[in-house]
Amino acid sequence: MHILVDGYNFIRQSETLRLYERLSLERGRLELIRRLSGYKKFRPHRITVVFDGWLGGPPVEERSRDGGIDIIYSRKGEKADDVIKRIARHAGEEMVVVTSDRGIQDAVIRCGGATISSRDFEERMVRAGLSSQPAPLPAAEPEEAYSRETPGTKKKGPSRRMPKKKRVELTRLKKL
């Protein structure tokens, strides 16, 4: 699975990354890349971050790699949104785009990809980091608790089923 992150959108949606960005734009970018590298250790997905370079960037698209994360700076005159849409158009269903920008989300869904908001993905990153720590051992329960069975009706399945398109999208997002 390929995760494509709208860099500045993610930074500005995150309360903690916004603090780094206030110090300098470079600090915000470096902290985002550091966190994504940490996430990649727990979930070995291919991750690409796209940043805007359209106001003062180079005349050609720049690509680099840091901490196992692919980094793309859009060329001068091209927004990161356009780069994300272009990549999503070619990748199709194997791509999950992390952005809170509604225009990008709609374009990615039209291409058959899945999207997740920046805040939701940040929560998943935090949970992935916390899940690596050993959980505390539960307190011993008396044996009586295991011997009691709760009577109830046997359920036969869901009364309603989500549309297939939605089920497929949820399956992709669960892999994150």
N, C-alpha and C positions, 0 to 999 in steps of 0.2 A: 504494500500500500504506500502511496505517495501523499504526504501531507504538505500542502502549500499554504504558507502563512503570509497574510497581508501585514508586513512589518510595522509600519507606523500606525495602522489601525489598531493592531494588537497593543502596542505601547500606550496609546492614548486611551484605550479601554481599561487598562490595568492601573489600579491605584498605585501600586508600588513601582511599576516601571515608569509611570508618569513623573515620579519624584526623581528618578535617574535622568529622565529627559530634561527636566528643569535645570539640572546641573549642566548638561550639554547633550546635544543630539547624539554624539558619538557614544557617550556613557549609556544612554538608553538602548542604543543598538547592541552594544557589547553585552549588556546585562540580559537582553532578550536572547541573544545567541548562546550565552552561557546557560541560561535556563533550558533552552531547547536541547542543548547538548546533554544536560542532565537527564532530560526526559527520554532522549534517544538511548541512553544506557538501559533504561527499564523497558522501553518499547522500541525495538530496532526497526522502525519504519524509516523510509527515505524522507527527509525533511528539507524543504526549500523555503527560504524567506525572501520576499521581494520588497525592496525599498524604492521609494520615489527618487529619481534623479533628474526629473524633467525640468526643474527650474535652473539648477546650477551644475548639473551632472555633465559627464563626458558626452561627446557626440555619438558614441556607440555604447551598446549595452555591456555592462561589466559583470563578470561572473568570478566568484572566488569561493573558497571553502575554508571553514573554520570550525574546529571541534566536531567534525563529521556533518556539519550543516552546510548545505549549498546556499550561497548568498547571491542574489541578483540585484543589481542597481539598474533601473530603467534608464534609457538614454535620454539625452536632453530633448525636451519636447514631447516625450511619451510618459504617461502616468503609469504607476505601478498597477493600477486597475486594469489597464489595457494589456499589460504583460501577463497578469493573472488570468484574464479571460482567454488570451491566446494559448497559454499553456494548458488551461482546462479544456479548451476545444480539442486539442490534440490528444490529451490523456484520457478523456472520457470517464468511464465508470471507476477506474482504479485510483481516482483522486479524491481527496477530502480537502476542501479549502476552508481555512480558518479566517473568518472576517465577520465584522458586524455591518459591513456596507451592503445595503439591500440590493443595490444595482448589481454588484458582483455576485451576490447569492443567487439572484434570479438568472443571471447569465450562466452560471455554473450548473444550476439545476436543469436548464434547457439543454445543456450539453450532456446530461446524464450523470453528472458528478454529484457529490454530496457536500453539504456545507455544515459548519458548526460555528456558533458565535465565538468571538474572542474570549468573552468571560467564561463561557461553558468549557472551552478548551483549557483555559487557565486553571479552572477547578479540577479538570481531569489530570493536568500536569501535577498539581499539588497532591491529589489522591495517589497518583502513581509513585510519587516520591515517598509518601507516608506508608504506602503498602509494602515497601521494601523493608521497613523496620519490623522486627519481630513483635507480634501482638502479645499483650500480657496474658498469662495463663488464667483461665477462668477459675473462680472459687469452686471447691468441691461441692457437689450437690448431693443431698441424701438419695439413697436408692429408691425411696418411695416415689420420688418425682418421676423416675423412669417407668415404674410399674403402672402408673395411672394412664389409662388411655382415654382420650376425649372422644365421646360419641359425636357423630355428625353425619351429614349427608355426603355421599360420595359425589364429587363433581365430575361432570363428563367432559368439560371443555369450555372454551370461551363461547359466550352467546353471540358475540360479534367479532368479526375479524377486520383488522385494518386493511386498507387497500394494499395490493402487492407492492406498488411503488414505494409506499411508506415503509413497509416491512423490510424491503431491500435496503433502503436508506438507513434504517435503524441497525440493521445487521452490519453495515459498513462502519457506522459510528461506534458500535460496540467493540470493534477491533482496535480503536484508539486506546 
